[in-house]
Amino acid sequence: MRFDCIGTTIDGEIDIEAPPEKVFDAFTDPEQLEQWWGSEDTYRTSNWKVDLRPGGAWSCDAVNTDGTQKSMVHGEYIAVDRPRFLEFTWNPSWDVIGPTNVRLVFEPIPTGTRLRLLHKGFEGFAESQKGHTNGWARVFGWLRDKVQTHGAKA
């Protein structure tokens, strides 16, 4: 797994031992998203809404596991090409940055899928970029643990 801040972009990737279709579906199916996005020691997500088409809206709620902080994130799908890529806007309630742009590429590799993230739009928001970089690394780890064929961490 690799996540870096390059200029005003987050560039990350992880190899997952599962086919691109399975990884893509886990990232776009509301029932699956609620199962894996979050952990017992951070926060849990719920109330996922997904209109998986260009121009379609998506959103979810989150709450810290101790119940102290509630938040929401939402956006709009820009491009959807199952199982190759997904692009959407990202607008979190906990950050003043406003909408940014996330592009996910699901590349088939011999062992499964290389999932690549490009998250752009952090001009003037270095602290937000750093926080989101750490957040995406956690999220990709949770996704890998949910869908990986052999259950072992890559």
N, CA, C and O of each residue as an XYZ file, in Angstrom:
616
protein
N       0.852     -1.164      0.000
C       0.000      0.000      0.000
C       0.901      1.230      0.000
O       1.912      1.275      0.701
N       0.518      2.228     -0.798
C       1.286      3.461     -0.889
C       0.326      4.635     -1.012
O      -0.585      4.606     -1.838
N       0.524      5.675     -0.190
C      -0.253      6.903     -0.266
C       0.684      8.078     -0.080
O       1.393      8.162      0.923
N       0.688      8.998     -1.055
C       1.578     10.144     -1.043
C       0.806     11.416     -1.373
O      -0.204     11.386     -2.076
N       1.307     12.540     -0.847
C       0.836     13.859     -1.254
C       1.789     14.342     -2.335
O       2.983     14.507     -2.085
N       1.272     14.568     -3.525
C       2.085     15.050     -4.635
C       1.453     16.364     -5.088
O       0.393     16.373     -5.715
N       2.115     17.468     -4.763
C       1.519     18.773     -5.025
C       0.237     18.901     -4.220
O       0.257     18.790     -2.994
N      -0.869     19.131     -4.897
C      -2.171     19.267     -4.227
C      -3.053     18.044     -4.468
O      -4.278     18.120     -4.369
N      -2.419     16.924     -4.783
C      -3.127     15.679     -5.088
C      -2.679     14.578     -4.137
O      -1.509     14.500     -3.762
N      -3.621     13.734     -3.756
C      -3.292     12.503     -3.039
C      -3.199     11.404     -4.085
O      -4.127     11.211     -4.870
N      -2.093     10.692     -4.099
C      -1.855      9.603     -5.043
C      -1.629      8.345     -4.218
O      -0.653      8.260     -3.472
N      -2.515      7.374     -4.343
C      -2.386      6.161     -3.556
C      -2.736      4.920     -4.335
O      -3.412      4.984     -5.362
N      -2.271      3.786     -3.839
C      -2.640      2.516     -4.458
C      -2.467      1.381     -3.476
O      -1.691      1.449     -2.522
N      -3.223      0.333     -3.751
C      -3.164     -0.885     -2.954
C      -3.444     -2.054     -3.885
O      -4.246     -1.935     -4.811
N      -2.793     -3.173     -3.647
C      -3.093     -4.414     -4.367
C      -4.024     -5.250     -3.496
O      -3.781     -5.442     -2.305
N      -5.090     -5.741     -4.114
C      -6.104     -6.514     -3.409
C      -6.287     -7.843     -4.128
O      -6.446     -7.875     -5.349
N      -6.265     -8.938     -3.377
C      -6.427    -10.269     -3.955
C      -7.899    -10.577     -4.170
O      -8.483    -11.418     -3.485
N      -8.490     -9.877     -5.138
C      -9.884    -10.072     -5.542
C     -10.034     -9.455     -6.923
O      -9.320     -8.510     -7.257
N     -10.952     -9.976     -7.732
C     -11.125     -9.436     -9.082
C     -11.682     -8.004     -9.059
O     -12.371     -7.617     -8.115
N     -11.376     -7.222    -10.109
C     -11.850     -5.837    -10.163
C     -13.365     -5.691     -9.963
O     -13.804     -4.736     -9.322
N     -14.157     -6.602    -10.489
C     -15.612     -6.515    -10.340
C     -16.009     -6.556     -8.864
O     -16.879     -5.800     -8.431
N     -15.379     -7.429     -8.103
C     -15.698     -7.566     -6.680
C     -15.281     -6.310     -5.906
O     -16.009     -5.851     -5.026
N     -14.124     -5.765     -6.232
C     -13.634     -4.569     -5.554
C     -14.507     -3.366     -5.918
O     -14.881     -2.581     -5.046
N     -14.827     -3.224     -7.192
C     -15.687     -2.123     -7.655
C     -17.047     -2.187     -6.967
O     -17.544     -1.177     -6.468
N     -17.641     -3.365     -6.941
C     -18.961     -3.511     -6.327
C     -18.929     -3.198     -4.832
O     -19.871     -2.605     -4.306
N     -17.863     -3.588     -4.146
C     -17.752     -3.281     -2.721
C     -17.671     -1.775     -2.492
O     -18.070     -1.283     -1.436
N     -17.156     -1.044     -3.477
C     -17.019      0.409     -3.352
C     -18.272      1.156     -3.792
O     -18.359      2.371     -3.611
N     -19.246      0.445     -4.371
C     -20.421      1.141     -4.893
C     -21.753      0.588     -4.403
O     -22.789      1.206     -4.649
N     -21.765     -0.535     -3.731
C     -23.002     -1.129     -3.236
C     -23.268     -0.652     -1.808
O     -22.447     -0.898     -0.925
N     -24.398      0.029     -1.556
C     -24.650      0.588     -0.219
C     -24.566     -0.434      0.910
O     -24.038     -0.121      1.977
N     -25.067     -1.631      0.704
C     -25.023     -2.641      1.766
C     -23.586     -3.041      2.084
O     -23.217     -3.170      3.251
N     -22.779     -3.235      1.048
C     -21.379     -3.594      1.280
C     -20.603     -2.438      1.897
O     -19.795     -2.650      2.801
N     -20.838     -1.221      1.420
C     -20.141     -0.060      1.966
C     -20.345      0.047      3.472
O     -19.393      0.300      4.210
N     -21.556     -0.139      3.923
C     -21.850     -0.030      5.350
C     -21.143     -1.121      6.156
O     -20.800     -0.915      7.320
N     -20.928     -2.284      5.531
C     -20.264     -3.386      6.227
C     -18.785     -3.119      6.477
O     -18.260     -3.480      7.531
N     -18.105     -2.485      5.511
C     -16.657     -2.391      5.643
C     -16.103     -0.996      5.907
O     -14.985     -0.889      6.412
N     -16.830      0.086      5.592
C     -16.261      1.431      5.706
C     -16.372      1.906      7.148
O     -17.407      2.425      7.566
N     -15.311      1.725      7.890
C     -15.240      2.101      9.293
C     -14.690      0.952     10.111
O     -14.493     -0.159      9.620
N     -14.448      1.258     11.385
C     -13.932      0.218     12.277
C     -14.411      0.504     13.692
O     -14.892      1.596     13.995
N     -14.271     -0.484     14.538
C     -14.722     -0.354     15.928
C     -13.916      0.674     16.717
O     -14.393      1.174     17.736
N     -12.702      0.998     16.266
C     -11.881      1.955     17.008
C     -11.825      3.346     16.369
O     -11.084      4.206     16.844
N     -12.593      3.581     15.302
C     -12.587      4.905     14.673
C     -14.022      5.443     14.560
O     -14.488      6.195     15.416
N     -14.687      5.050     13.509
C     -16.047      5.495     13.242
C     -16.746      4.440     12.397
O     -16.102      3.553     11.838
N     -18.060      4.542     12.308
C     -18.845      3.650     11.444
C     -19.687      4.508     10.504
O     -20.158      5.581     10.880
N     -19.867      4.025      9.288
C     -20.726      4.726      8.334
C     -22.075      4.023      8.251
O     -22.202      2.837      8.557
N     -23.079      4.790      7.827
C     -24.433      4.251      7.683
C     -25.202      5.118      6.695
O     -24.712      6.140      6.215
N     -26.404      4.682      6.414
C     -27.322      5.457      5.576
C     -26.711      5.804      4.214
O     -26.868      6.921      3.721
N     -26.018      4.839      3.620
C     -25.424      5.054      2.298
C     -26.528      5.182      1.257
O     -27.458      4.377      1.217
N     -26.414      6.194      0.425
C     -27.306      6.384     -0.718
C     -26.426      6.477     -1.957
O     -25.490      7.275     -2.001
N     -26.726      5.664     -2.957
C     -25.889      5.581     -4.151
C     -26.774      5.561     -5.391
O     -27.568      4.639     -5.579
N     -26.634      6.573     -6.229
C     -27.277      6.621     -7.545
C     -26.148      6.520     -8.561
O     -25.655      7.531     -9.061
N     -25.747      5.290     -8.858
C     -24.510      4.989     -9.588
C     -24.658      5.239    -11.083
O     -24.877      4.316    -11.868
N     -24.535      6.503    -11.456
C     -24.566      6.929    -12.859
C     -23.962      8.325    -12.915
O     -24.022      9.056    -11.926
N     -23.384      8.712    -14.045
C     -22.880     10.081    -14.149
C     -24.008     11.076    -13.831
O     -25.094     11.006    -14.407
N     -23.732     11.986    -12.920
C     -24.734     12.947    -12.463
C     -25.528     12.475    -11.261
O     -26.268     13.256    -10.662
N     -25.384     11.192    -10.895
C     -26.095     10.637     -9.752
C     -25.430     11.042     -8.446
O     -24.213     11.216     -8.381
N     -26.237     11.188     -7.414
C     -25.726     11.608     -6.113
C     -25.371     10.402     -5.244
O     -25.910      9.310     -5.424
N     -24.467     10.618     -4.312
C     -24.135      9.615     -3.297
C     -23.948     10.353     -1.970
O     -23.616     11.538     -1.951
N     -24.164      9.641     -0.868
C     -23.952     10.231      0.451
C     -23.916      9.130      1.498
O     -24.361      8.006      1.269
N     -23.369      9.492      2.662
C     -23.415      8.609      3.825
C     -23.246      9.431      5.084
O     -22.746     10.556      5.053
N     -23.669      8.853      6.182
C     -23.479      9.440      7.505
C     -22.388      8.655      8.205
O     -22.127      7.498      7.878
N     -21.754      9.302      9.177
C     -20.737      8.628      9.987
C     -20.856      9.119     11.419
O     -21.267     10.250     11.679
N     -20.489      8.246     12.335
C     -20.467      8.616     13.746
C     -19.272      7.922     14.393
O     -19.000      6.749     14.139
N     -18.558      8.684     15.242
C     -17.469      8.069     15.998
C     -18.024      6.919     16.822
O     -19.180      6.954     17.243
N     -17.213      5.913     17.050
C     -17.719      4.739     17.765
C     -18.107      5.051     19.202
O     -18.866      4.297     19.809
N     -17.596      6.161     19.764
C     -18.044      6.549     21.105
C     -19.255      7.476     21.053
O     -19.728      7.940     22.091
N     -19.760      7.747     19.842
C     -20.962      8.550     19.665
C     -20.756     10.047     19.799
O     -21.736     10.792     19.807
N     -19.512     10.518     19.903
C     -19.269     11.928     20.179
C     -19.346     12.841     18.965
O     -19.653     14.022     19.126
N     -19.088     12.363     17.790
C     -19.083     13.244     16.631
C     -19.816     12.591     15.472
O     -19.523     11.458     15.090
N     -20.769     13.319     14.924
C     -21.489     12.846     13.746
C     -21.074     13.703     12.565
O     -20.841     14.903     12.709
N     -20.983     13.088     11.409
C     -20.603     13.813     10.204
C     -21.285     13.185      9.002
O     -21.947     12.152      9.103
N     -21.105     13.838      7.863
C     -21.702     13.363      6.621
C     -20.746     13.712      5.482
O     -20.027     14.710      5.537
N     -20.756     12.885      4.472
C     -20.009     13.189      3.255
C     -20.927     12.876      2.082
O     -21.706     11.923      2.115
N     -20.817     13.698      1.049
C     -21.684     13.492     -0.115
C     -20.966     13.982     -1.367
O     -19.923     14.633     -1.295
N     -21.544     13.656     -2.503
C     -20.972     14.085     -3.766
C     -21.823     13.638     -4.922
O     -22.970     13.219     -4.765
N     -21.223     13.740     -6.092
C     -21.905     13.379     -7.332
C     -20.947     12.555     -8.187
O     -19.754     12.847     -8.269
N     -21.495     11.523     -8.820
C     -20.673     10.710     -9.718
C     -20.429     11.479    -11.017
O     -21.353     12.042    -11.605
N     -19.181     11.492    -11.445
C     -18.787     12.149    -12.682
C     -18.662     11.120    -13.801
O     -19.126     11.349    -14.918
N     -18.032      9.985    -13.498
C     -17.826      8.919    -14.486
C     -17.934      7.571    -13.785
O     -17.413      7.377    -12.687
N     -18.621      6.649    -14.444
C     -18.806      5.298    -13.916
C     -18.570      4.323    -15.059
O     -19.290      4.350    -16.058
N     -17.569      3.464    -14.920
C     -17.278      2.447    -15.933
C     -16.879      1.160    -15.205
O     -15.695      0.870    -15.034
N     -17.896      0.393    -14.778
C     -17.655     -0.846    -14.040
C     -16.974     -1.854    -14.943
O     -17.429     -2.055    -16.069
N     -15.921     -2.488    -14.507
C     -15.198     -2.373    -13.251
C     -13.889     -1.606    -13.397
O     -12.962     -1.832    -12.620
N     -13.791     -0.703    -14.376
C     -12.496     -0.064    -14.664
C     -12.225      1.208    -13.888
O     -11.117      1.387    -13.382
N     -13.201      2.100    -13.777
C     -12.938      3.324    -13.020
C     -14.213      3.947    -12.499
O     -15.319      3.650    -12.950
N     -14.011      4.826    -11.524
C     -15.100      5.528    -10.862
C     -14.561      6.907    -10.498
O     -13.489      7.025     -9.905
N     -15.306      7.943    -10.854
C     -14.899      9.297    -10.511
C     -16.083     10.014     -9.887
O     -17.213      9.915    -10.366
N     -15.805     10.745     -8.797
C     -16.876     11.422     -8.086
C     -16.343     12.625     -7.320
O     -15.144     12.734     -7.062
N     -17.257     13.528     -6.961
C     -16.883     14.626     -6.087
C     -16.993     14.161     -4.643
O     -17.731     13.227     -4.332
N     -16.245     14.828     -3.765
C     -16.153     14.477     -2.347
C     -16.348     15.765     -1.556
O     -15.559     16.701     -1.683
N     -17.398     15.812     -0.740
C     -17.697     17.024      0.022
C     -18.021     16.639      1.466
O     -19.170     16.325      1.779
N     -17.006     16.659      2.360
C     -17.206     16.232      3.744
C     -17.704     17.374      4.630
O     -17.286     18.520      4.467
N     -18.589     17.058      5.559
C     -19.120     18.071      6.470
C     -18.099     18.519      7.505
O     -18.238     19.605      8.067
N     -17.080     17.716      7.770
C     -16.109     18.027      8.813
C     -14.973     18.923      8.335
O     -14.088     19.253      9.125
N     -14.970     19.325      7.072
C     -13.849     20.064      6.515
C     -14.365     21.259      5.723
O     -15.394     21.163      5.054
N     -13.661     22.378      5.792
C     -14.072     23.589      5.071
C     -13.614     23.593      3.616
O     -13.880     24.552      2.890
N     -12.942     22.555      3.188
C     -12.352     22.542      1.848
C     -13.392     22.624      0.727
O     -13.091     23.149     -0.344
N     -14.586     22.127      0.948
C     -15.575     22.094     -0.128
C     -15.335     20.912     -1.036
O     -14.510     20.055     -0.717
N     -16.028     20.836     -2.158
C     -15.907     19.654     -3.014
C     -14.515     19.500     -3.630
O     -13.916     20.462     -4.112
N     -14.025     18.270     -3.597
C     -12.798     17.883     -4.283
C     -13.161     16.751     -5.243
O     -14.316     16.332     -5.304
N     -12.182     16.264     -5.983
C     -12.440     15.260     -7.009
C     -11.651     13.983     -6.721
O     -10.439     14.024     -6.509
N     -12.359     12.845     -6.716
C     -11.741     11.534     -6.474
C     -11.895     10.686     -7.728
O     -12.986     10.569     -8.284
N     -10.786     10.097     -8.164
C     -10.816      9.154     -9.286
C     -10.200      7.842     -8.810
O      -9.081      7.823     -8.297
N     -10.935      6.751     -8.983
C     -10.466      5.413     -8.642
C     -10.305      4.611     -9.921
O     -11.193      4.606    -10.773
N      -9.174      3.934    -10.056
C      -8.919      3.053    -11.200
C      -8.725      1.648    -10.650
O      -7.906      1.430     -9.758
N      -9.482      0.699    -11.186
C      -9.462     -0.704    -10.765
C      -8.741     -1.490    -11.858
O      -9.353     -1.883    -12.851
N      -7.444     -1.716    -11.674
C      -6.616     -2.344    -12.703
C      -6.444     -3.829    -12.414
O      -6.004     -4.199    -11.325
N      -6.790     -4.700    -13.391
C      -6.550     -6.124    -13.164
C      -5.050     -6.416    -13.158
O      -4.306     -5.943    -14.018
N      -4.628     -7.194    -12.183
C      -3.243     -7.661    -12.097
C      -3.304     -9.175    -11.859
O      -4.363     -9.692    -11.505
N      -2.201     -9.888    -12.043
C      -2.254    -11.347    -11.889
C      -2.806    -11.825    -10.549
O      -3.418    -12.892    -10.487
N      -2.605    -11.061     -9.477
C      -3.082    -11.490     -8.157
C      -4.456    -10.927     -7.794
O      -4.970    -11.210     -6.711
N      -5.063    -10.128     -8.690
C      -6.389     -9.561     -8.408
C      -6.570     -8.175     -8.976
O      -6.769     -8.014    -10.180
N      -6.501     -7.154     -8.104
C      -6.768     -5.775     -8.512
C      -5.757     -4.826     -7.887
O      -5.461     -4.912     -6.695
N      -5.236     -3.928     -8.697
C      -4.506     -2.777     -8.161
C      -5.493     -1.617     -8.192
O      -5.924     -1.182     -9.260
N      -5.843     -1.124     -7.015
C      -6.770     -0.005     -6.891
C      -5.949      1.256     -6.698
O      -5.168      1.366     -5.753
N      -6.136      2.215     -7.614
C      -5.379      3.465     -7.567
C      -6.322      4.615     -7.299
O      -7.420      4.676     -7.852
N      -5.891      5.523     -6.451
C      -6.650      6.709     -6.079
C      -5.897      7.954     -6.506
O      -4.692      8.067     -6.284
N      -6.615      8.897     -7.123
C      -6.129     10.258     -7.326
C      -7.202     11.168     -6.756
O      -8.315     11.221     -7.279
N      -6.877     11.885     -5.687
C      -7.823     12.793     -5.035
C      -7.255     14.198     -5.185
O      -6.237     14.532     -4.579
N      -7.922     15.022     -6.000
C      -7.417     16.352     -6.360
C      -8.280     17.446     -5.756
O      -9.460     17.252     -5.463
N      -7.642     18.623     -5.577
C      -8.397     19.797     -5.170
C      -8.013     20.361     -3.823
O      -8.832     21.019     -3.181
N      -6.797     20.126     -3.374
C      -6.382     20.558     -2.038
C      -5.551     21.848     -2.061
O      -4.798     22.109     -1.122
N      -5.677     22.649     -3.110
C      -4.940     23.901     -3.197
C      -5.237     24.760     -1.961
O      -6.389     25.109     -1.703
N      -4.183     25.098     -1.198
C      -4.325     25.931     -0.016
C      -4.829     25.194      1.218
O      -5.131     25.825      2.232
N      -4.925     23.874      1.150
C      -5.461     23.081      2.263
C      -4.532     21.908      2.582
O      -4.947     20.750      2.520
N      -3.289     22.206      2.920
C      -2.286     21.161      3.158
C      -2.667     20.262      4.331
O      -2.469     19.050      4.252
N      -3.203     20.815      5.409
C      -3.588     19.993      6.562
C      -4.739     19.050      6.200
O      -4.748     17.891      6.615
N      -5.692     19.540      5.441
C      -6.795     18.694      4.992
C      -6.269     17.571      4.098
O      -6.705     16.426      4.207
N      -5.334     17.908      3.221
C      -4.745     16.900      2.342
C      -4.052     15.820      3.155
O      -4.193     14.633      2.863
N      -3.305     16.226      4.170
C      -2.612     15.257      5.017
C      -3.620     14.353      5.734
O      -3.442     13.135      5.772
N      -4.669     14.941      6.298
C      -5.698     14.151      6.976
C      -6.402     13.193      6.040
O      -6.655     12.042      6.398
N      -6.724     13.664      4.831
C      -7.380     12.799      3.859
C      -6.449     11.685      3.383
O      -6.903     10.571      3.121
N      -5.154     11.973      3.270
C      -4.190     10.932      2.876
C      -4.209      9.797      3.886
O      -4.288      8.628      3.508
N      -4.137     10.133      5.164
C      -4.204      9.106      6.209
C      -5.552      8.396      6.196
O      -5.619      7.181      6.383
N      -6.616      9.144      5.977
C      -7.949      8.555      5.936
C      -8.108      7.562      4.794
O      -8.650      6.473      4.987
N      -7.639      7.932      3.608
C      -7.761      7.009      2.474
C      -6.959      5.734      2.702
O      -7.403      4.653      2.314
N      -5.794      5.837      3.320
C      -5.013      4.634      3.619
C      -5.813      3.695      4.522
O      -5.832      2.486      4.291
N      -6.473      4.237      5.548
C      -7.325      3.407      6.414
C      -8.464      2.787      5.623
O      -8.726      1.590      5.741
N      -9.142      3.597      4.815
C     -10.299      3.122      4.046
C      -9.891      2.000      3.100
O     -10.585      0.988      3.009
N      -8.780      2.166      2.398
C      -8.343      1.123      1.470
C      -7.971     -0.151      2.218
O      -8.202     -1.248      1.708
N      -7.403     -0.033      3.407
C      -7.116     -1.212      4.224
C      -8.388     -1.943      4.625
O      -8.448     -3.171      4.571
N      -9.413     -1.182      5.031
C     -10.703     -1.803      5.377
C     -11.310     -2.511      4.169
O     -11.836     -3.618      4.289
N     -11.235     -1.868      3.011
C     -11.773     -2.471      1.782
C     -11.036     -3.772      1.471
O     -11.661     -4.796      1.195
N      -9.715     -3.724      1.516
C      -8.919     -4.928      1.251
C      -9.318     -6.058      2.196
O      -9.518     -7.195      1.769
N      -9.431     -5.737      3.477
C      -9.774     -6.762      4.460
C     -11.159     -7.349      4.211
O     -11.399     -8.512      4.537
N     -12.070     -6.570      3.642
C     -13.432     -7.039      3.364
C     -13.484     -7.972      2.150
O     -14.174     -8.991      2.184
N     -12.766     -7.634      1.087
C     -12.971     -8.355     -0.180
C     -11.863     -9.309     -0.563
O     -12.042    -10.114     -1.476
N     -10.732     -9.246      0.098
C      -9.601    -10.045     -0.336
C      -9.921    -11.532     -0.309
O     -10.495    -12.038      0.655
N      -9.547    -12.217     -1.368
C      -9.876    -13.616     -1.566
C      -9.386    -14.513     -0.435
O     -10.128    -15.366      0.052
N      -8.148    -14.321     -0.022
C      -7.562    -15.225      0.970
C      -7.632    -14.688      2.403
O      -7.211    -15.364      3.342
N      -8.161    -13.482      2.568
C      -8.313    -12.920      3.896
C      -7.030    -12.415      4.514
O      -7.065    -11.854      5.609
N      -5.895    -12.591      3.854
C      -4.620    -12.112      4.381
C      -4.361    -10.707      3.852
O      -4.810    -10.366      2.758
N      -3.653     -9.905      4.603
C      -3.345     -8.538      4.177
C      -2.223     -8.552      3.157
O      -1.247     -9.292      3.280
N      -2.393     -7.697      2.129
C      -1.358     -7.609      1.091
C      -0.264     -6.671      1.529
O       0.701     -6.461      0.794
